[in-house]
Structure formats: C-alpha cells, structure tokens
Amino acid sequence: MGRVILVLNAGSSSLKFSIFEAGGCGVLSAMAVGQVEGLGTAPRLKARGADGQVIVDQRWTTSELANHAQALQEIAVLLRSRFAGQELAGVGHRVVHGGPDYSAPLLITPQAMEKLATFVPLAPLHQPHNLAAIRAVQEARPELPQVACFDTAFHRTQDTVAQLYGLPYEYYERGIRRYGFHGLSYEYIAATLPDVAPEIAAGRVVVAHLGSGASMCAIRDGRSVGSSMGFTALDGLMMGTRPGNMDPGIILYLLQQEGMSARDVENMLYKRSGLLGLSGIGNDMRVLQDSDSPRARLAIAHFVYRINRELGGLAAVLGGLDALVFTAGIGENSAHIRRLVCEQARWLGIDLDPAANEQAGPRISSAGSRVSAWVVPTNEELMIARHTRKLLGL
C-alpha cells in the first residue's frame, strides 16, 4: 500500500489542497492539486491529476457545502474514490503565523493549538482559517498526525537588529517585532537555486514574491537576513488590497479625526486598499494591465515604485546585490511588471534581456549583466510536504 501526504492551505472562503505520493529516494510527486472555493457563496471543487487533466469539477449549493469541515469531507471522498489503496499518512498545513515561539515545522498538539490561537490578532485574515482546517481534520480523523508549517519560520534567522522596532524594548520582549511572511515560498526558492542557478545560490539575492499578497526578502547564503513584511502582513510592498508601508500617524488620524472605528480601519487596510483602492477597478494585475484607466496605470506605477524602493533597501542590508529573483503569480507571469522593475533597477547593474523576459527565463538578464535577474516558480505546497514527511519520519 502506498502512502500519501495531504497538504492543506485554508483561506476565508477556500480550501486549497495537494496530494503527494511519498515515494522512495527522497522523491515527492504531486498526484493531484485542487481547491474547494466559494465556501458560503457558490461552492465548487475542482482538481487536476498529475498529468494536468481535470479529475473532478463539482458544484454545490451554499447549504450543502458551507464550511471548511464539509469541504474537507469532499476532499476525503476524492481521496477514497481516486486513490483507493493509498494510505493517508499525515496532513501538512500552511499556518501563516508562528509568532516568536515557533521557528520550525511543528507536530500539532492541543497545547500548540492553544498557542497558535493567540496569534490570530497578528494575522486575522489567515490564522483563523488555517486553524479551522486543522480542527476539521482533528474532528474527522483524530488519530491522524498533522504538521503546521509556518510562513514566519524562515525569517527567524534574522538577527535581533533586523527584527526590532524603535519602540520601548519591553514591547519586543512581549512579541512586537518584525516577523516577515511568505517564508515557505522563500524557503523553497532558496532550496531550488542550487539546481536552477548555482552561480547565485550562495550569494546576495533579493527574492520578490509578487502576488495578491506581495513581499520581498533579502537572502544571503540561503538564509533570510531581511524582509519587507514586519509585524503583520500589512507591511512593505503595496498589495492587491493592502497598502503596504505607511506612516503609522495615518492610523491615528483616521481614528481621531475621521471618527473611524478600529474595525473600520482594519477592514480598509486589509480589504479596500492596495491596487484595488488606488485603481478603483480591482486587485487583479491582469485586469489593470489591460485597462486604459489613468488610475489603473497609477496603481501599477506605484506598485513598481514600491518594489524598487524596497529593492534598494534590501540591497543595502545585503551590502550589495548579486541577483534578483521574481516568483509567485505576478512575478512568474507578468513580463510587463518584470520589465518595469528591471528597467528602474538598471542603476544596480541589472541589464534585462527582453526576449528571455517574455519567455519567463529562468534567466531574464543579459549574459553581461553585472547583477542577474531570474524567474523561478515557487511551490509552497511541496515545501510543506517535505517538512511533513521529515517530521513524521515517512
């Protein structure tokens, strides 16, 4: 009987999943990937097999499929029907926030769940749903081992100076510090570079994880030394619906002068800002690139501006720059955004190869470029599967 690992990534209205066969010789191969989306509105389960062909595409009414627990039941049905004879050996979860306590993947226990729940205020859009998926598995299969893999863990190699805010030190001791996020993506890129681009793997690299959520990370010799995101996933780059770095005095102004409540401000910062707020059209970069709206162009220009401003800062943290790596949805798929970023970064020594950029690389800079530029697809699910297998000794 073969053994498989289920990887879950829970959002507010979706449950993404991957099924990995834990083969011998260290090989992990994806047997299926998919998601249940539209929970609470128009639920739909769609999944593809290892060959990319659709293996299930099913819809329900809201009353039939309303929450993560019910979505998990449908994934279990898929497992039993399509992968009969395979033993489910464990479940790995993406958990956004590990706080100051967890710097490595963790076997889930009741005590760990209690601790992870205390980090909900630090990641209100993600942490509650991550934990809901863990609880759903516990209810359905209490004997099944589960592993939490943290988006913050990769950044725990940063030194204290990089994690500090200029607040009274007691707040650092109480956990108010720069955590950084998208760590599973950065960890995967760092692990992949020795194969894809060995000439930069041990060097000074900035990775730009550009998607609906966006951040950048300074990596030296495969370790995180600086990141754009900080205490929460609101910091750093402008994102799809989040503003990124901003003067904290704006929050005080909104509370004191505009009469907004803390909940109103939270909703605006997480759901109504960023590309959506500036463009007034939407948060999908593809839509904005196809639009003739001046505000859409303004939103794109600010997005690129913030990337290049952060790039300069992270290059300073590294003491120089050997390579820039693009990854995630926008980074992997938008030649336009990559071109704009690289053109503005010519001063750093990046000389873009337009033809290579259109083909998405992997190397998109010219042979003579002093600083190279790359496109490297990320795979957070595979990183989670690797951690899960190692921790469970599979």
LINVEN-V499138 format. One record per helix or strand. SS is the DSSP state (A for helix, B for strand). FROM is the first residue (numbers start at 1). LEN is the number of residues. Records with the same first field share a line. If there is no record, write none. Layout:
SS: FROM-LEN / FROM-LEN
//
This chain:
B: 2-9 / 15-8 / 28-10 / 44-6 / 54-6 / 86-10 / 106-2 / 146-5 / 204-7 / 214-7 / 223-5 / 323-5 / 350-1 / 352-1 / 363-1 / 365-1 / 371-5
A: 68-15 / 110-8 / 120-3 / 127-14 / 153-5 / 160-4 / 169-5 / 183-14 / 248-9 / 262-10 / 274-6 / 285-6 / 294-25 / 328-6 / 335-10 / 346-3 / 354-5 / 380-13
//
